[in-house]
Amino acid sequence: MKAFTYERAESLEGAVKSAEQPGARYIAGGTNLLDLMKLQIETPTHLIDVGRLPLKGIEPTADGGLRIGAMATNSAVAAHATVRAHYPVLTQAIVAGGSPQLRNKASVGGNLMQRTRCAYFYDVTKPCNKRAPGSGCGALEGLNRNAAIFGASHACIATHPSDMAVALAALDADVETLSPSGHKRSFPILELHRLPGEEPDVETHLIPGELITAVVLPAPKPGGQTYRKVRDRASYSGGLASVAIAADRIALGAVAHKPWRAADAEAALAAGASPDEAIARELEAATETGRNRFKIDLVARLVPAAIAQARGVRS
């Protein structure tokens, strides 16, 4: 690990001001960033600890939704009575993620900003455009069993690892941020992450130093919710594919560079298609890269099963 300086932020304004300096990074729970620093994949020169800022509240909004502070821990969100009662897909997704120990430390904002678990990203001896732009993508001709089937490019076929973000995408959540200039903005979570294109190292639409301050859920829509995830083993293993169902909305995880909203499947369902027909429509745009062909078949089975579960239909 390379040398760095450390600052404990005392205010939001102070945090984003400090973030203007080159090489600065925010840290809260540190469950992903510290691992990346140890491997010298991330080499920040200055860490700004935002974990103690007053951003842990989980409060109702005036329109019947819920505002979740970015520093709230994953455990606190999953256990919150309102989340469990009205947004159960979010609780299920968080519990399907890391271990209890990780959930106790990981923050909402940090969860959204975590980086891929692609083996080539983590191996500094291998080419990876995300880690070292211009070096190539080792996964294209290598170990690509867990590669993306949606939205990938010749520069990167990695997937986003967050379970929580998939549930938030299905719930139509908004993200609130504060920039170093003091500008506040709110935008749909689907606009947070980028597809890889030619610049897979640029993973979000945040400007340098912009800090996520909250996630806002709209009032829950009538209809069932569920989260289903498939992985090689029940713990300490990333997902092969996942799906979040929230009423008439469908989001997929571990299949793209970002949480993937299944808009074509949603439209097909609204037009009267069966769940099998709807996901088949979505999968028309799917692509395979060698060893990940099974993911297409897996999603084709996983989504109808999740829809049936959300609708209360016994399989």
For each residue, the residues with C-beta under 8 A, 3 or more apart:
1: 37 38 40
2: 37 40 43
3:
4: 37 44 45 46 47
5: 45 46 47
6: 46 47 49
7: 18 46 47 48 49
8: 49 52
9: 12 14 15 18 48 49 50 52 53
10: 14
11: 14 15 53
12: 9 15 16 53 55 178 211 213
13: 16 17 182
14: 9 10 11 17 18
15: 9 11 12 18 19 26 48 50 53 211
16: 12 13 19 20 178 179 180 182 209 210 211
17: 13 14 20 180
18: 7 9 14 15 21 24 46 48
19: 15 16 24 26 48 180 208 209 211
20: 16 17 24 180 208 209
21: 18 24 46
22: 45
23: 43 44 45 46
24: 18 19 20 21 44 45 46 47 48 209
25: 33 42 44 46 47 48
26: 15 19 47 48 50 109 211
27: 30 33 34 47 48 49 50 51
28: 49 50 51 70 71 107 109 110
29: 51 73 105 106 107 110
30: 27 33 34 105 110
31: 34 35 98 102 105 106 110 114
32: 35 36 110 113 114 115
33: 25 27 30 36 37 42 110
34: 27 30 31 37 38
35: 31 32 38 39
36: 32 33 39 41 42 115
37: 1 2 4 33 34 40 41 42 43 44
38: 1 34 35
39: 35 36 122 124
40: 1 2 37 43 124
41: 36 37 121 122 124 131
42: 25 33 36 37
43: 2 23 37 40
44: 4 23 24 25 37 47
45: 4 5 22 23 24
46: 4 5 6 7 18 21 23 24 25
47: 4 5 6 7 24 25 26 27 44
48: 7 9 15 18 19 24 25 26 27
49: 6 7 8 9 27 28 52
50: 9 15 26 27 28 53 55 71 109 211
51: 27 28 29 71 107
52: 8 9 49 71
53: 9 11 12 15 50 71
54: 57 69
55: 12 50 69 70 71 72 109 213 214
56: 69 71 72 73 76
57: 54 67 69 72
58: 66 67 68 69 72 76 77 80 82 83
59: 66 67
60: 64 65 66 67 82
61: 64 65 66 67 216
62:
63: 218 219
64: 60 61 218 219
65: 60 61 216 217 218 219
66: 58 59 60 61 82 83 86 87 216 217
67: 57 58 59 60 61 214 215 216 217
68: 58 72 77 108 214 215 216 217
69: 54 55 56 57 58 72 108 213 214
70: 28 55 107 108 109 211 212 213 214 215
71: 28 50 51 52 53 55 56 107 108 109
72: 55 56 57 58 68 69 76 77 107 108
73: 29 56 76 77 103 104 105 106 107 108
74: 77 78 94 97 98 102 103 104 106 107 108 111 164
75: 78 79 94 100 103 104
76: 56 58 72 73 79 80
77: 58 68 72 73 74 80 83 90 91 94 108 164
78: 74 75 83 84 90 91 94 95 103
79: 75 76 83 84 91
80: 58 76 77 83 84
81: 84 85
82: 58 60 66 85 86 87
83: 58 66 77 78 79 80 86 87 88 90 91
84: 78 79 80 81 87 88 91
85: 81 82 88
86: 66 82 83 220
87: 66 82 83 84 90 91 167 171 217 220 225 246
88: 83 84 85 91 92 225 226
89: 92 93 167 170 171 225 226 227 244 245 246
90: 77 78 83 87 93 94 164 167 168 171 217
91: 77 78 79 83 84 87 88 94 95
92: 88 89 95 96 167 225 226 227
93: 89 90 96 97 163 164 166 167 227 229 242 244
94: 74 75 77 78 90 91 97 103 163 164 167
95: 78 91 92 103
96: 92 93 163 227 229 239 242
97: 74 93 94 102 103 111 162 163 164
98: 31 74 101 102 103 106
99: 102 103 235 236
100: 75 103 104
101: 98 104 105
102: 31 74 97 98 99 105 106
103: 73 74 75 78 94 95 97 98 99 100 106
104: 73 74 75 100 101
105: 29 30 31 73 101 102
106: 29 31 73 74 98 102 103 110 111
107: 28 29 51 70 71 72 73 74 110 111
108: 68 69 70 71 72 73 74 77 111 112 164 212 215
109: 26 28 50 55 70 71 112 113 211 212 213
110: 28 29 30 31 32 33 106 107 113 114
111: 74 97 106 107 108 114 162 164 165
112: 108 109 162 164 165 168 175 189 192 212 215
113: 32 109 110 204 212
114: 31 32 110 111 161 162
115: 32 36 121 130 161 203
116: 121 130 158 159 160 161 257
117: 121 122 146 159 161 238
118: 121 122 128 130 139 146 158 159
119: 122 123 126 139 143
120: 123 126 127 128 137 138 139 142 143 158
121: 41 115 116 117 118 128 130 131 158
122: 39 41 117 118 119
123: 119 120 126 128 138
124: 39 40 41 131
125:
126: 119 120 123 138 142
127: 120 132 135 136 137 138
128: 118 120 121 123 131 132 135 136 137 138
129: 132 133 134 135 136 137 155 156 196 200 201
130: 115 116 118 121 133 156 158 196 200 201 203
131: 41 121 124 128 135 201
132: 127 128 129 135
133: 129 130 199 200 201
134: 129
135: 127 128 129 131 132
136: 127 128 129 140
137: 120 127 128 129 140 154 155 156 157 200
138: 120 123 126 127 128 141 142
139: 118 119 120 142 143 144 147 157 158 289
140: 136 137 144 154 157 289
141: 138 290
142: 120 126 138 139
143: 119 120 139 291
144: 139 140 147 157 289 290 291 292
145: 291 292
146: 117 118 159 238 240 254 292
147: 139 144 152 157 158 159 289 290 291 292
148: 151 152 157 158 159 255 256 257 289 292
149: 152 255 256 286 287 288 292 295 296 299
150: 252 255 256 260 285 286 287
151: 148 195 196 256 257 258 260
152: 147 148 149 156 157 195 196 256 257 287 289
153: 156 157 195 196 197 198 200
154: 137 140
155: 129 137 196 197 198 199 200
156: 129 130 137 152 153 196 200 257
157: 137 139 140 144 147 148 152 153 196 289
158: 116 118 120 121 130 139 147 148 196 200 257
159: 116 117 118 146 147 148 254 255 256 257
160: 116 165 193 253 254 256 257 258 259
161: 114 115 116 117 238 239 254
162: 97 111 112 114 165 166 253 259
163: 93 94 96 97 166 167 227 229 239 242 253
164: 74 77 90 93 94 97 108 111 112 167 168
165: 111 112 160 162 168 169 189 193 253 258 259
166: 93 162 163 169 170 227 242 243 244 251 252 253 259
167: 87 89 90 92 93 94 163 164 170 171 227 244 246 251
168: 90 112 164 165 171 173 189 215 217 259
169: 165 166 172 173 189 190 244 251 259 260 261
170: 89 166 167 225 244 245 246 249 250 251 261
171: 87 89 90 167 168 217 218 220 244 246 249
172: 169 188 189 218 246 249
173: 168 169 188 189 215 216 217 218
174: 186 187 188 189 215 216 218
175: 112 186 187 188 189 191 192 212 214 215 216
176: 184 185 186 212 213 214 215 216
177: 184 185 186 206 210 211 212 213
178: 12 16 182 183 184 210 211 213
179: 16 182 183 184 185 207 209 210 211
180: 16 17 19 20 208 209 210
181:
182: 13 16 178 179
183: 178 179
184: 176 177 178 179 213
185: 176 177 179
186: 174 175 176 177 216
187: 174 175 191 192
188: 172 173 174 175 191
189: 112 165 168 169 172 173 174 175 192 215 259
190: 169 258 259 261
191: 175 187 188 205
192: 112 175 187 189 204 205 206 258
193: 160 165 203 204 205 257 258 259
194: 197 199 202 203 204 205 257 258
195: 151 152 153 256 257 258
196: 129 130 151 152 153 155 156 157 158 199 200 257
197: 153 155 194 200
198: 153 155
199: 133 155 194 196 202
200: 129 130 133 137 153 155 156 158 196 197 203 257
201: 129 130 131 133
202: 194 199
203: 115 130 193 194 200 257
204: 113 192 193 194
205: 191 192 193 194
206: 177 192 210 212
207: 179 210
208: 19 20 180
209: 16 19 20 24 179 180
210: 16 177 178 179 180 206 207
211: 12 15 16 19 26 50 70 109 177 178 179
212: 70 108 109 112 113 175 176 177 206 215
213: 12 55 69 70 109 176 177 178 184
214: 55 67 68 69 70 175 176
215: 67 68 70 108 112 168 173 174 175 176 189 212
216: 61 65 66 67 68 173 174 175 176 186
217: 65 66 67 68 87 90 168 171 173 220
218: 63 64 65 171 172 173 174 221
219: 63 64 65
220: 86 87 171 217 225 246 247
221: 218 246 247 248 249
222: 247
223: 246 247 248 310
224: 245 247 309 310 311 312
225: 87 88 89 92 170 220 244 245 246 247 310
226: 88 89 92 244 245 306 309 310
227: 89 92 93 96 163 166 167 242 243 244 245 306
228: 242 243 302 305 306 309
229: 93 96 163 239 241 242 243 253 254
230: 239 240 241 242 298 302
231: 234 237 238 239 240
232: 237 240
233: 236 237
234: 231 237
235: 99
236: 99 233
237: 231 232 233 234
238: 117 146 161 231 254
239: 96 161 163 229 230 231 242 253 254
240: 146 230 231 232 254 295 298
241: 229 230 252 253 254 255 295 298 299 302
242: 93 96 163 166 227 228 229 230 239 252 253 254 302
243: 166 227 228 229 250 251 252 253 299 302 303 306
244: 89 93 166 167 169 170 171 225 226 227 250 251 252 253
245: 89 170 224 225 226 227 249 250 306 307 309 310
246: 87 89 167 170 171 172 220 221 223 225 249 251
247: 220 221 222 223 224 225
248: 221 223 266 269 270
249: 170 171 172 221 245 246 261 266
250: 170 243 244 245 261 262 265 266 269 303 307
251: 166 167 169 170 243 244 246 259 260 261 262
252: 150 166 241 242 243 244 255 256 259 260 261 262 299 303
253: 160 162 163 165 166 229 239 241 242 243 244 259 260
254: 146 159 160 161 229 238 239 240 241 242
255: 148 149 150 159 241 252 260 286 295 299
256: 148 149 150 151 152 159 160 195 252 259 260
257: 116 148 151 152 156 158 159 160 193 194 195 196 200 203
258: 151 160 165 190 192 193 194 195
259: 160 162 165 166 168 169 189 190 193 251 252 253 256
260: 150 151 169 251 252 253 255 256
261: 169 170 190 249 250 251 252 266
262: 250 251 252 265 266 279 282 303
263: 266 267 282
264: 267 268 278 281 282 284 285
265: 250 262 268 269 278 279 281 282 303
266: 248 249 250 261 262 263 269 270 278
267: 263 264 270 271 281
268: 264 265 271 273 277 278 281 282
269: 248 250 265 266 272 273 275 278 307
270: 248 266 267
271: 267 268
272: 269
273: 268 269 277 278 281
274: 277 278 304
275: 269 278 279 303 304 307 308
276: 279 280 300 304
277: 268 273 274 280 281
278: 264 265 266 268 269 273 274 275 281 282 303
279: 262 265 275 276 282 283 299 300 303 304
280: 276 277 283 284 300
281: 264 265 267 268 273 277 278 284
282: 262 263 264 265 268 278 279 285 286 303
283: 279 280 286 296 299 300
284: 264 280 281
285: 150 264 282
286: 149 150 255 282 283 295 296 299
287: 149 150 152
288: 149 292 293 295 296
289: 139 140 144 147 148 152 157 292
290: 141 144 147 293
291: 143 144 145 147 294
292: 144 145 146 147 148 149 288 289 295
293: 288 290 296 297
294: 291 297 298
295: 149 240 241 255 286 288 292 298 299
296: 149 283 286 288 293 299 300
297: 293 294 300 301
298: 230 240 241 294 295 301 302
299: 149 241 243 252 255 279 283 286 295 296 302 303
300: 276 279 280 283 296 297 303 304
301: 297 298 304 305
302: 228 230 241 242 243 298 299 305 306
303: 243 250 252 262 265 275 278 279 282 299 300 306 307
304: 274 275 276 279 300 301 307 308
305: 228 301 302 308 309 315
306: 226 227 228 243 245 302 303 309 310
307: 245 250 269 275 303 304 310 311
308: 275 304 305 311 313 314 315
309: 224 226 228 245 305 306 312 313 315
310: 223 224 225 226 245 306 307
311: 224 307 308
312: 224 309
313: 308 309
314: 308
315: 305 308 309
